C-alpha cells in the first residue's frame, strides 16, 4: 500500500484540543489505501475524516464544506489526476489558504511532480512513506498554520492593513517563521497595489536567504511599476539559474507580451510546457500567444491538449473547443473544425455558454466554407447568445465580430464590439477591440464606438450615484450589481458598485449578503485596477463599516 505504521516510536500527534476539531478529506480511489490513510490520521489524533474516490466527488464536497487537511492521491480514477484537480481548486478558490493540502503518490516522474509542486501543495510525498514521517510533516504544517491564522482572519475581513501590521508583529514574536511573515507582508502590499513597498521586502529576502521565490517577487514588483525591461532581465537570469522554476517562466512571458513580442512569449511558454506539460491554464495561454504570433501549428497543438486534458474536469470550459475551432478554420481545416463542434455539442451539452460557443464556432466554419444560409443562422443564434451570456470572454466575442465583418455584416459586428468596448478592463483591451474594425478598414467606426462605449459607462455610473444621493441606496446597489453582471471586467463599474454596496451598508444597516458582495467587489477592483488611487479609501471605508457593526472574520464567513 505504500504506508507503514511506525512501531519503534509513537508518531507525532497534534495537541488533543486541536485534533478534536480538525477535519480531513482523503481523496483516494483504492479502499485499502484509504484505510491506511485513516489509520495514519487516527494516529495523529484526527477522527473527523471523510472520503472521496474521484476528483469530481472531491470537488463537489469541497464546494460545500471546508476541511483542515486534504490528503490527495495523484493518480485518480475518472481521467483527471490530482494535479489537474488541485489546479481547479486553486483557480476556483474552493480551498482556503489555511487548508493543508498534501499530495500522496507513488509517481516519481519529474514532469508530473513539478506540475503538482508549482501549485504549492503543503507537501508532496512519494510512497512508500512511514507514519512517523508523514505525521511529523502534518504537525509541522499545523504549527505554521497556527502562527499565521490571525493574519488569514484579517485578510478574510479585507483588512490588509491590519494583516500587514500583524505580519510585522509576527516577525518579532515568532522568528522561526520570519520568512513566511515577510512573504505574506510583501504579497499584501502587492494586493493593495503597492509594488514599490513590496519590492524592498523581496529584495531583502533574496539578499539574505537567496530564495528564488523572493527574486520572482522582486521581478513582479518591477513589472507592476512599469519597469518591464528590468523585470525581463531579472526573470531571464532567474530562469537560467533555476530551469525548473515554472512561475518565473510565466512572468517572463508576460514581459514579452507587454511589448507585443509574441514569438518571444511563445518560446518561453513552450519551454515551460515541456517541463510541466499538465498545467492546463499555461497551455491555454500558450495557445492564445501562439495565435497572436501567427504560429497556427503550435496553437492547434496547444488547444488540442487543453481540450484533451480538461475533458474530465468539473469545470470544463466550452470556450476551449471554440478557440480550437478558430485555429483550425484559420489553418483551412474545416473537416476537423466540424468534428470539434460536434464534440462540443455532445460532450458539453447543457453546460453554461455551450450553445453560444457552438454558434460562434459554427459561424466561423460557415463563413469559411461560404455557406451563407447556415452563416446567417449561426450569427443570429450567436448574437442572441452573447446578449444573454455571462462569463463569455472578450476574445471569443472578438472572433464573432471578425466573422460578422468577413461575412458582410458590419452592423452585427458593431453590436458585438460595442459590448466588448463597454467591458474593456484597460486601454489595451479597448485597443484590441478597436483593431478589429481598423483591420477591416473601419477606423472611423472604431473611434465612434469607443467614444460611445465610454460615455455609456459614465452615464451608467452617474445614474447609480444619483440614486444613492437621493437616499435610494438599495436601488443604487441593484443597478450597479446589474452593471457588474454585464461588465465584469470594467474596473470603473466594479469600483462604483463597491462604493454603492458600502454606502448601503453604512446607511441601512448590516446585511450578510451585501457584506460578502463588498469583499468580492473590492477584491475584483484590486485585480482589475490595482493602481486606482481611490482603492485605499475604499478599503478604509470597508473597515470602518465592519468596526461599526462589530463584524469579525468568523461571523462574516458564517453568514
SVG drawing of the C-alpha trace seen along z (x, -y; Angstrom):
<svg xmlns="http://www.w3.org/2000/svg" viewBox="-35 -63 57 66">
<polyline fill="none" stroke="black" stroke-width="0.4" points="0.0,0.0 3.0,-2.3 2.0,-3.1 3.9,-1.8 2.7,-2.4 5.9,-3.0 6.3,-0.7 9.6,-1.9 8.2,-5.3 4.9,-7.0 4.1,-9.2 3.9,-12.9 0.4,-14.0 -1.5,-17.2 -2.4,-18.5 -5.6,-16.9 -7.6,-20.1 -6.6,-21.0 -7.0,-17.4 -10.6,-17.2 -11.7,-20.0 -9.7,-19.0 -11.5,-17.7 -9.8,-15.8 -10.7,-14.7 -8.9,-11.8 -9.1,-11.6 -8.1,-8.1 -9.6,-5.6 -8.4,-2.4 -10.2,-1.3 -7.0,0.3 -5.1,-2.9 -8.0,-4.9 -7.9,-2.6 -4.2,-3.2 -4.6,-7.0 -7.4,-6.7 -5.1,-4.8 -2.4,-7.5 -4.8,-10.3 -6.2,-8.4 -2.6,-8.1 -2.3,-11.8 -5.4,-12.3 -7.8,-13.2 -11.1,-11.3 -13.4,-13.6 -12.4,-12.0 -14.4,-11.9 -13.5,-10.2 -13.8,-10.9 -12.9,-8.3 -12.6,-10.7 -11.7,-14.3 -15.3,-15.0 -16.7,-13.8 -13.9,-15.7 -14.7,-18.9 -18.4,-18.6 -17.5,-18.0 -15.1,-20.9 -17.6,-23.2 -19.9,-22.8 -17.6,-22.2 -14.2,-23.4 -11.6,-20.8 -8.5,-21.4 -6.5,-18.7 -6.7,-17.2 -4.7,-14.1 -4.9,-13.6 -3.6,-10.7 -2.0,-11.9 -3.3,-9.0 -7.1,-9.3 -9.8,-7.4 -12.0,-9.1 -9.4,-10.8 -8.4,-13.8 -5.3,-13.5 -4.5,-15.1 -2.6,-18.0 -5.4,-18.9 -7.9,-18.8 -5.6,-21.0 -5.4,-23.5 -9.2,-23.6 -9.4,-24.0 -6.9,-26.9 -8.4,-28.7 -12.0,-28.5 -10.9,-29.2 -12.5,-26.1 -9.9,-25.6 -9.0,-28.2 -5.4,-29.5 -5.4,-27.7 -6.3,-24.3 -3.4,-21.9 -3.1,-20.1 -0.8,-17.0 -0.3,-15.2 0.3,-11.5 1.5,-9.3 4.0,-6.7 4.5,-8.7 8.1,-9.7 8.3,-11.1 9.7,-14.6 7.3,-16.3 4.3,-15.2 5.9,-16.0 6.8,-19.5 3.4,-20.2 1.9,-19.5 4.7,-21.2 4.3,-24.5 0.7,-24.7 2.1,-24.8 0.6,-21.8 1.9,-21.9 3.8,-18.7 4.3,-16.2 5.0,-12.7 6.2,-9.8 5.2,-6.3 6.3,-4.3 6.3,-6.5 6.2,-5.9 3.5,-7.1 6.2,-8.8 7.5,-10.8 4.0,-11.9 2.6,-12.7 5.6,-14.9 5.0,-16.9 1.3,-17.3 2.1,-18.5 4.8,-21.0 2.3,-22.3 -0.3,-22.8 2.2,-24.7 2.9,-27.1 -0.9,-27.4 -1.5,-28.4 1.2,-31.0 -0.4,-32.6 -4.0,-32.1 -4.6,-35.6 -3.3,-37.1 -5.6,-34.9 -8.6,-36.0 -7.7,-39.7 -7.4,-39.1 -10.7,-37.3 -12.2,-40.5 -10.5,-42.5 -8.3,-44.2 -5.0,-44.1 -3.5,-47.0 -4.2,-45.2 -2.7,-42.0 0.5,-43.8 0.8,-45.1 0.2,-41.6 3.0,-40.3 5.4,-42.8 4.5,-41.6 4.9,-38.0 8.3,-38.6 9.4,-39.8 7.5,-37.3 7.9,-34.1 11.3,-34.4 11.3,-30.8 8.6,-31.8 10.1,-35.2 10.4,-34.4 6.7,-33.4 5.6,-36.6 7.8,-38.7 6.4,-36.9 2.8,-37.5 3.6,-41.1 5.0,-41.6 2.1,-39.8 -0.4,-42.1 1.4,-45.2 1.1,-43.8 -2.6,-43.1 -3.0,-46.7 -1.4,-48.0 1.9,-49.0 4.6,-47.1 7.1,-49.9 6.6,-48.8 6.8,-45.1 10.0,-45.3 12.4,-46.0 10.9,-43.2 11.5,-40.7 15.0,-42.2 16.0,-41.7 14.8,-38.1 16.7,-37.3 19.9,-39.0 19.8,-37.3 18.5,-33.9 18.9,-33.5 15.3,-32.3 14.2,-32.1 10.5,-33.0 11.8,-36.2 13.6,-37.1 10.5,-36.3 8.5,-38.6 11.0,-41.4 10.7,-40.9 6.9,-41.1 7.2,-44.4 9.4,-45.8 6.9,-44.7 3.9,-46.2 5.8,-49.5 6.2,-49.5 9.9,-48.6 9.4,-45.9 13.0,-45.7 14.5,-45.4 11.9,-42.8 12.7,-40.8 16.4,-40.8 15.9,-39.7 13.5,-36.9 15.8,-35.7 18.6,-35.4 16.3,-33.6 15.3,-31.0 18.9,-30.5 19.7,-29.8 16.8,-27.5 15.4,-25.9 12.6,-24.3 11.1,-27.5 7.8,-27.5 6.2,-30.6 9.3,-32.6 8.6,-31.4 5.0,-32.7 6.1,-36.2 9.0,-36.2 6.4,-35.5 4.4,-38.5 7.3,-40.8 7.5,-39.7 3.7,-40.1 3.6,-43.7 6.0,-44.6 3.9,-42.6 6.9,-40.2 4.5,-37.3 7.2,-35.0 9.4,-35.6 6.5,-34.9 5.6,-31.7 9.2,-30.4 9.2,-31.0 5.8,-29.3 6.8,-26.4 9.8,-25.7 7.7,-25.8 5.2,-23.4 7.9,-21.0 9.0,-21.0 5.4,-20.9 3.0,-19.6 0.0,-19.1 -0.8,-22.7 -3.9,-23.4 -4.0,-27.2 -0.5,-27.6 -1.4,-25.5 -4.3,-27.9 -2.0,-30.8 0.4,-29.2 -2.5,-28.6 -3.5,-32.3 0.0,-33.6 0.8,-31.2 -2.3,-32.6 -1.1,-36.2 2.3,-35.1 0.7,-33.6 2.0,-30.1 -1.1,-28.1 0.5,-24.7 1.6,-25.4 -1.7,-27.0 -3.5,-23.9 -1.3,-21.6 -1.8,-23.6 -5.6,-23.9 -5.9,-20.2 -4.0,-19.4 -6.2,-21.8 -9.4,-20.1 -8.0,-16.7 -6.6,-17.4 -9.7,-19.3 -12.1,-16.6 -12.5,-15.2 -12.6,-18.4 -15.7,-19.5 -15.0,-23.0 -14.7,-22.3 -14.9,-25.4 -16.7,-25.3 -14.5,-28.2 -11.6,-25.8 -13.4,-24.0 -14.3,-27.3 -10.7,-28.5 -9.6,-25.2 -12.2,-25.7 -11.0,-29.2 -7.4,-27.9 -8.5,-25.1 -10.6,-27.5 -7.6,-29.8 -5.5,-26.8 -8.0,-25.9 -9.2,-22.7 -13.0,-22.7 -13.3,-19.0 -11.5,-18.9 -13.3,-22.1 -16.7,-20.5 -15.6,-17.4 -14.6,-19.7 -18.0,-21.4 -19.8,-18.0 -17.7,-17.0 -18.6,-20.3 -22.3,-19.8 -22.2,-16.2 -19.7,-16.3 -20.7,-19.7 -24.5,-19.7 -26.4,-21.8 -23.3,-23.5 -23.2,-27.3 -22.2,-29.0 -22.0,-25.8 -24.8,-26.9 -23.3,-30.3 -19.8,-28.9 -21.2,-26.3 -23.0,-29.1 -19.9,-31.3 -17.8,-28.2 -20.4,-27.3 -20.4,-30.9 -16.6,-30.8 -16.9,-27.5 -19.7,-28.5 -18.1,-31.8 -15.0,-29.9 -17.0,-27.4 -19.2,-30.1 -22.5,-28.6 -24.4,-31.8 -27.7,-30.4 -26.0,-28.5 -23.8,-31.5 -26.8,-33.8 -28.5,-31.3 -25.4,-30.8 -24.7,-34.6 -28.3,-35.1 -28.0,-32.4 -24.6,-33.7 -25.7,-37.3 -28.7,-36.2 -26.5,-34.1 -24.0,-36.9 -26.7,-39.2 -27.7,-36.6 -24.2,-35.1 -22.3,-35.7 -18.6,-34.9 -18.1,-34.8 -14.6,-36.1 -14.0,-39.2 -11.6,-37.3 -14.4,-34.9 -16.7,-37.9 -14.0,-39.4 -13.9,-36.2 -17.6,-36.6 -17.1,-40.3 -14.4,-39.3 -16.7,-36.7 -19.5,-39.2 -17.2,-41.6 -15.9,-38.9 -19.4,-37.7 -20.5,-41.2 -22.5,-42.1 -20.9,-45.3 -24.0,-46.2 -23.8,-42.9 -20.1,-43.3 -20.7,-46.8 -23.2,-45.4 -20.7,-42.8 -17.8,-45.3 -19.8,-47.9 -20.4,-45.3 -16.7,-44.4 -15.6,-48.0 -18.0,-48.7 -16.4,-45.8 -12.8,-46.7 -10.9,-46.5 -7.9,-48.6 -6.7,-50.6 -5.0,-47.5 -8.3,-45.7 -10.0,-48.7 -7.3,-49.0 -7.6,-45.3 -11.3,-45.7 -10.8,-48.8 -8.1,-47.0 -10.7,-44.5 -12.5,-47.4 -9.3,-49.1 -8.0,-46.0 -11.3,-45.9 -10.8,-49.4 -13.3,-50.9 -11.1,-53.1 -13.7,-55.9 -16.3,-53.5 -13.8,-52.2 -13.3,-55.6 -17.1,-56.3 -17.9,-53.1 -15.1,-53.6 -16.4,-57.1 -20.0,-55.8 -19.0,-52.9 -17.0,-55.1 -19.9,-57.5 -22.4,-54.7 -20.3,-53.5 -20.0,-57.1 -23.8,-57.5 -24.5,-54.2 -22.2,-55.0 -23.8,-58.5 -27.3,-57.0 -26.2,-54.8 -24.6,-57.7 -27.7,-59.8 -29.9,-57.1 -27.5,-56.9 -27.5,-60.7 -31.3,-60.6 -31.2,-58.1 -32.2,-55.1 -29.2,-53.0 -30.8,-49.7 -31.8,-50.9 -28.2,-52.1 -26.9,-48.7 -29.4,-46.8 -28.5,-49.0 -24.7,-48.7 -24.8,-44.9 -26.7,-44.5 -24.0,-46.6 -21.2,-44.4 -23.0,-41.3 -22.9,-42.8 -19.5,-44.3 -17.4,-42.2 -14.0,-43.3 -14.7,-47.1 -12.8,-48.4 -14.7,-51.7 -18.0,-49.9 -16.8,-47.4 -15.3,-50.2 -18.5,-52.2 -20.5,-49.0 -18.3,-48.5 -19.0,-52.1 -22.7,-51.6 -22.7,-48.4 -20.6,-50.0 -22.8,-53.2 -25.9,-50.9 -24.4,-49.0 -23.3,-52.3 -26.8,-53.9 -29.2,-51.0 -27.6,-48.5 -25.6,-45.3 -26.6,-42.7 -24.5,-39.5 -25.1,-39.0 -24.1,-42.6 -21.1,-42.2 -19.8,-39.3 -20.6,-41.3 -18.4,-44.1 -15.5,-41.7 -15.8,-40.2 -16.1,-43.6 -13.1,-45.1 -11.1,-42.0 -12.2,-42.5 -11.1,-46.1 -7.7,-45.1 -7.4,-42.6 -8.7,-44.8 -7.3,-48.2 -4.6,-47.8 -3.2,-51.3 -6.6,-53.0 -5.6,-55.9 -9.0,-55.6 -8.5,-52.0 -7.1,-52.8 -10.1,-55.0 -12.4,-52.2 -10.7,-49.7 -10.7,-52.2 -14.5,-52.7 -15.0,-48.9 -13.0,-48.5 -14.9,-51.4 -18.2,-49.7 -17.0,-46.3 -16.0,-48.1 -19.2,-50.0 -21.2,-46.7 -18.6,-44.7 -18.2,-42.2 -15.4,-39.6 -14.0,-37.1 -15.8,-34.1 -19.2,-35.8 -18.7,-37.1 -17.7,-33.6 -20.8,-32.1 -23.3,-34.5"/>
</svg>
